Amino acid sequence: MTAHEYIEEAEQSLIHTYNRYQIVLEKGEGVYLYDVDGKKYLDFAAGIAVFALGYGNKEYNDALKAQIDKLLHTSNLYYNVPAIEAARHIIENSGMDRVFFTNSGTEAIEGAIKLARKYAYLKDGTTDHEIIAMNHSFHGRSMGALSVTGNVKYQEAFKPLIGGIEFADFNDLESVKAKVTDKTCAVIMEPVQGEGGLYPAKKEFLEGVRNLCDEKGILLIFDEVQCGMGRTGSMFAWQRYGVKPDIITMAKALGCGVPVGAFAAKEAVAAALVPGDHGTTYGGNPFACAAVNEVFRQFEQKHITQHVVEIGAYLNKTLSKFAETYEFVKEARGIGLMQGLELTIPAGDIILKALDAGLILIAAGQNVIRFVPPLVITEEHVDEMAAVLDGIFAGI
Ligand SMILES: *Cc1c(COP(=O)(O)O)cnc(C)c1O
């Protein structure tokens, strides 16, 4: 079948929830992807901040193959060794005390919301607690995660959503304070907003929210599904800021391609959930956790976070030059390998041109090009990307 025929069939068979780019990807090698026609692409999207260690990573593939031959699934009615080891890795790297494995970022958010509500319920016995979320946030598409996603466009047709959610402005402490009531049980935010347009939190804002939460006995939830796992140059973004949450969610690069997420919490908070409160059939299965374990092993072995600090600075410097050179490039911003280029023109047109030229980029909102490449990219890859983008910008 040709690429065109595959796309025709996909448009007949799949529910049309995505306007997909017109390419059919087939294989990957390092930081390059190939489509079914053999065309090569430099990948600066990593499957939306997932494939941190690059494609065709032999040790990763071998670890998965070995686990397939041993045991794929057990359910959570029994213990399994990969899950115990994966929890140990997460605890050591996140500063949290206990972990619950999920199959996605969205499910990690669901769990975090339930945990915050149960914790508050145990404290005062009432059931009308409120959660403060941020405008322009993104936490997922299920009813709970969608309810804390600050984007009216995503929410409108699916109301009624879950109750007790208030929205404040990111990086505006006063607006958070204004939403606090004696019913507030949690504040949830991404330390670096991803989908919403690539906005890093200001340190003072996170510190202010942390203090506010401590004062009022409110839990602080950091959604690190996108900005966690080394992307900002520390294992989790909270470490970069020095502001520790009570609950943290993770997914995307946690399994580097195998669907797995988690929420983790401090002991006193985690203790709120007891048998019967929450569950999942697949969550934390040996296959997914073998991926998690291999990811952490390679992060340590390859000093990934240190590499991200260095290459992230280089990427930011490279993108900043575009902001100086081209009038329609407003700003380069971000942390580590989570960078954005805000334009005054639609990002979508640029992304299509880049794709033609063999460069995979994605957007964050209407006007921001988002750069979330595999964490193993080198300066040469950044230069290669910049040369393609410069050629496109020069033609505008
Ligand atoms: C992608 C994302 C989610 C949702 O994760 P899924 O794995 O797609 O369910 C939640 N929060 C943030 C910050 C994300 O970037």
The ligand as an ORCA input file, in Angstrom:
! r2SCAN-3c Opt
* xyz 0 1
  C       0.375     14.980     27.793
  C      -0.003     15.551     29.102
  C      -1.011     14.980     29.898
  C      -1.827     13.802     29.430
  O      -1.029     12.675     29.284
  P      -1.552     11.431     28.390
  O      -0.468     10.426     28.537
  O      -1.735     11.962     27.007
  O      -2.819     10.967     28.977
  C      -1.231     15.518     31.134
  N      -0.534     16.574     31.584
  C       0.428     17.158     30.849
  C       1.186     18.305     31.408
  C       0.725     16.675     29.572
  O       1.651     17.270     28.840
*
